[in-house]
Amino acid sequence: MKKLILILIVNSLFMGCSIFYTTQNLSKSSKVHAGMSTDEVMKIMGEPVISELYDNVEEWHYCTTGSRDKFLVIFFVENRIIAKKYYLGKDDVGDCSIFVKTGDYKIPPEVQDILDKKKVR
């Protein structure tokens, strides 16, 4: 209960006392496939809630808030999709954008291989 109250207080501080929940349309991702550019993905999916860059691998995260948050992560190398993966968040309370990379998030093997090769160099 204390965790729920703390999350609600933090959410209201950042959102002007109103609770905001991200609800991106993840079904659009059926049009997204390997080899597409970041610009093409942006036209279909819109802005990600979070994007990150690690050793030339870029991750874009999309989500929709629900009783269990749903996420899509798209991985790019040199501005081209190399993988996309869906994952579910934990049973946390609050906007999904603050729970990216939780739940059953895992880096796909093809992305991990690229990251491992970068470490060897």
Rosetta silent file (secondary structure, phi, psi, omega in degrees, C-alpha in Angstrom):
SEQUENCE: MKKLILILIVNSLFMGCSIFYTTQNLSKSSKVHAGMSTDEVMKIMGEPVISELYDNVEEWHYCTTGSRDKFLVIFFVENRIIAKKYYLGKDDVGDCSIFVKTGDYKIPPEVQDILDKKKVR
SCORE:     score description
SCORE:     0.000 S_00000001
   1 L     0.000  -39.726  179.313    0.000    0.000    0.000 S_00000001
   2 H   -63.936  -37.959  178.700    2.861    2.394    0.819 S_00000001
   3 H   -63.271  -42.950  179.234    4.415    1.679   -2.598 S_00000001
   4 H   -61.786  -44.757 -179.892    1.116    2.513   -4.328 S_00000001
   5 H   -63.962  -43.907  178.902    0.769    5.791   -2.436 S_00000001
   6 H   -61.606  -43.900  179.312    4.370    6.768   -3.209 S_00000001
   7 H   -62.956  -43.152  179.247    3.909    6.017   -6.924 S_00000001
   8 H   -64.271  -39.049  177.772    0.691    8.042   -7.054 S_00000001
   9 H   -64.986  -46.823  179.587    2.373   10.981   -5.306 S_00000001
  10 H   -61.807  -44.686  178.230    5.354   10.868   -7.679 S_00000001
  11 H   -58.536  -44.657 -177.628    3.055   10.599  -10.697 S_00000001
  12 H   -69.359  -31.710  176.989    1.001   13.579   -9.596 S_00000001
  13 H   -64.705  -41.069 -178.247    4.111   15.683   -8.965 S_00000001
  14 H   -81.586  -16.393 -173.705    5.364   15.104  -12.487 S_00000001
  15 L  -121.200   27.554  175.010    1.977   15.414  -14.128 S_00000001
  16 L    59.227   41.364  176.455    0.463   18.472  -12.496 S_00000001
  17 L    69.525    9.457  172.044   -1.790   16.578  -10.098 S_00000001
  18 L  -117.331  146.222 -179.002   -3.476   14.606  -12.858 S_00000001
  19 L   -91.294  126.780 -177.255   -2.711   10.976  -13.544 S_00000001
  20 L  -115.681  134.016  177.823   -1.539   10.316  -17.088 S_00000001
  21 L  -124.855  130.613  178.264   -1.254    6.868  -18.631 S_00000001
  22 L   -75.209  132.598  177.119    0.555    6.098  -21.866 S_00000001
  23 E  -137.238   74.007  177.125   -1.527    4.134  -24.350 S_00000001
  24 L   -78.783  149.253 -178.613    0.459    3.712  -27.549 S_00000001
  25 L   -84.086   94.555 -177.075   -1.046    1.544  -30.281 S_00000001
  26 H   -72.932  -18.773  179.866    1.270   -1.469  -30.285 S_00000001
  27 H   -66.691  -21.003  176.299   -0.775   -3.245  -32.990 S_00000001
  28 H   -62.568  -20.822 -175.970    0.735   -0.863  -35.559 S_00000001
  29 H   -65.863  -12.080  176.654    3.980   -2.767  -35.067 S_00000001
  30 H   -64.296  -19.913  178.145    2.726   -5.499  -37.401 S_00000001
  31 H   -87.600   -6.077 -176.313    3.801   -3.123  -40.196 S_00000001
  32 L   -97.658  128.903 -177.887    7.321   -2.861  -38.755 S_00000001
  33 L  -143.132  165.714 -178.294    9.911   -5.376  -39.954 S_00000001
  34 L   -54.091  139.313  178.112   13.652   -6.027  -40.067 S_00000001
  35 L    94.863  -14.964  179.453   15.634   -3.665  -42.272 S_00000001
  36 L   -68.865  151.133  179.427   13.292   -0.686  -41.902 S_00000001
  37 E   -83.679  165.429  176.834   14.877    2.682  -41.119 S_00000001
  38 H   -61.857  -37.231  178.307   14.293    4.743  -38.002 S_00000001
  39 H   -63.703  -41.679  178.930   12.388    7.281  -40.124 S_00000001
  40 H   -63.821  -42.091  179.463   10.058    4.589  -41.468 S_00000001
  41 H   -65.537  -41.530  179.625    9.394    3.299  -37.956 S_00000001
  42 H   -59.612  -39.280  179.174    8.750    6.831  -36.684 S_00000001
  43 H   -64.851  -35.371 -178.348    6.098    7.330  -39.384 S_00000001
  44 H   -83.639  -50.155 -170.458    4.311    4.127  -38.352 S_00000001
  45 H   -96.181  -22.177 -174.687    4.774    4.037  -34.584 S_00000001
  46 L    83.406 -167.497 -178.855    5.400    7.662  -33.629 S_00000001
  47 L   -70.025  135.330  172.736    7.772    8.742  -30.865 S_00000001
  48 L   -72.971  158.782  176.182    8.979    6.038  -28.470 S_00000001
  49 L   -72.530  -30.431  177.746    8.497    6.623  -24.751 S_00000001
  50 E  -148.804  139.960  170.220   12.228    6.025  -24.276 S_00000001
  51 E  -128.578  143.801 -177.490   15.151    5.556  -26.616 S_00000001
  52 E  -136.926  153.599  178.711   18.609    4.402  -25.573 S_00000001
  53 E  -129.023  125.147  176.847   21.939    3.885  -27.326 S_00000001
  54 E  -131.826  116.169  174.007   24.520    1.257  -26.330 S_00000001
  55 L    43.833   51.557  176.657   27.615    0.612  -28.439 S_00000001
  56 L    76.153    3.160  173.742   25.887    1.401  -31.748 S_00000001
  57 E  -106.375  121.294 -179.792   22.704   -0.502  -30.811 S_00000001
  58 E  -104.536  136.330  178.337   19.708    1.785  -30.389 S_00000001
  59 E  -115.906  129.952  172.410   16.587    0.671  -28.489 S_00000001
  60 E  -114.484  127.743 -179.551   13.176    2.284  -28.892 S_00000001
  61 E  -110.490  131.888  174.439   10.543    1.390  -26.298 S_00000001
  62 E  -120.905  152.152 -179.713    6.794    1.716  -26.808 S_00000001
  63 E  -155.099  164.607  171.048    4.171    0.814  -24.230 S_00000001
  64 E  -137.617  131.333 -177.198    0.563    0.775  -23.206 S_00000001
  65 L   -80.630  136.934  177.880   -0.536    0.978  -19.579 S_00000001
  66 L  -160.628 -166.817  178.169   -2.946   -1.653  -18.313 S_00000001
  67 L   -60.927  -29.780  167.637   -3.494   -4.097  -15.481 S_00000001
  68 L  -137.076  116.314 -175.087   -0.197   -5.506  -16.722 S_00000001
  69 L   -61.009  143.599  177.591    1.741   -3.106  -18.934 S_00000001
  70 E  -113.580  139.430 -176.177    2.601   -4.221  -22.468 S_00000001
  71 E  -130.367  153.699  169.880    5.808   -3.167  -24.179 S_00000001
  72 E  -130.650  131.994  173.892    7.447   -3.289  -27.575 S_00000001
  73 E  -120.839  133.933  178.001   11.158   -2.725  -28.009 S_00000001
  74 E  -117.313  130.280 -178.167   12.717   -2.193  -31.428 S_00000001
  75 E  -106.380  132.963  179.369   16.473   -2.566  -31.862 S_00000001
  76 E  -122.524  144.699  166.453   18.401   -0.670  -34.537 S_00000001
  77 E  -130.359  129.872 -177.110   21.976   -0.855  -35.792 S_00000001
  78 L    51.231   44.614  176.757   23.095    1.837  -38.210 S_00000001
  79 L    62.921   23.673  176.839   19.505    3.166  -38.281 S_00000001
  80 E  -128.416  140.536  179.364   18.027   -0.162  -39.473 S_00000001
  81 E   -66.031  130.888  172.152   15.863   -2.604  -37.495 S_00000001
  82 E  -112.764  -19.342  179.113   17.660   -5.764  -36.498 S_00000001
  83 E  -165.034  153.889  169.078   15.052   -7.070  -34.023 S_00000001
  84 E  -139.669  147.813 -175.164   11.751   -6.309  -32.346 S_00000001
  85 E  -150.119  140.025  173.943   10.368   -7.926  -29.241 S_00000001
  86 E   -96.910  148.531  173.194    7.263   -7.704  -27.084 S_00000001
  87 E  -151.155  160.867  178.994    7.428   -8.031  -23.327 S_00000001
  88 E  -108.186  141.356  177.350    5.160   -7.662  -20.308 S_00000001
  89 L   -81.171 -179.827  174.433    5.901   -5.464  -17.330 S_00000001
  90 L   -75.682  178.154  177.585    5.501   -6.314  -13.682 S_00000001
  91 L   -85.856   50.318 -179.989    2.225   -5.762  -11.862 S_00000001
  92 L   -83.967  159.895  178.836    3.268   -2.210  -10.958 S_00000001
  93 L  -107.560  127.997  179.077    0.870    0.691  -10.576 S_00000001
  94 L   134.587 -177.440 -178.091    1.469    3.809  -12.653 S_00000001
  95 L   -68.219  136.568 -177.581    2.314    4.857  -16.160 S_00000001
  96 H   -60.496  -26.623 -176.888    4.107    2.203  -18.218 S_00000001
  97 H   -63.330  -19.040  177.901    6.745    4.711  -19.352 S_00000001
  98 H   -93.737    0.138 -178.620    8.355    4.566  -15.894 S_00000001
  99 L  -119.429   23.410  177.356    8.556    0.752  -15.938 S_00000001
 100 L   -59.067  142.000  179.458   10.480    0.204  -19.197 S_00000001
 101 L    67.976   28.893  174.833   12.773   -2.862  -19.085 S_00000001
 102 L  -108.127 -175.348  176.768   10.885   -4.512  -16.222 S_00000001
 103 L    64.448 -129.773 -176.262    8.973   -7.775  -16.140 S_00000001
 104 L   -98.703   30.071  176.725   10.113  -10.296  -18.734 S_00000001
 105 L   -61.926  132.164  174.676   12.300   -7.887  -20.751 S_00000001
 106 L  -146.943  145.396  175.215   15.278   -9.653  -22.349 S_00000001
 107 L   -76.216  128.613  178.847   17.735   -8.655  -25.044 S_00000001
 108 L   -62.085  150.379 -177.781   17.212  -10.891  -28.107 S_00000001
 109 H   -55.635  -39.676 -178.572   20.138  -13.223  -28.931 S_00000001
 110 H   -65.181  -30.476  176.407   20.900  -11.483  -32.251 S_00000001
 111 H   -77.645  -42.480  178.429   21.285   -8.165  -30.415 S_00000001
 112 H   -59.722  -38.377  177.453   23.325   -9.716  -27.602 S_00000001
 113 H   -59.098  -43.094  179.670   25.702  -11.177  -30.217 S_00000001
 114 H   -64.863  -44.855  179.515   26.325   -7.676  -31.617 S_00000001
 115 H   -63.489  -39.338  178.773   26.906   -6.246  -28.142 S_00000001
 116 H   -65.649  -38.710  178.531   29.279   -9.103  -27.265 S_00000001
 117 H   -64.891  -34.482  178.053   31.310   -8.566  -30.446 S_00000001
 118 H   -66.459  -34.968 -179.164   31.714   -4.878  -29.537 S_00000001
 119 H   -69.199  -33.143 -177.218   33.127   -5.847  -26.119 S_00000001
 120 H   -68.519  -33.976 -176.830   35.756   -8.128  -27.669 S_00000001
 121 L   -65.452    0.000    0.000   37.246   -5.349  -29.794 S_00000001
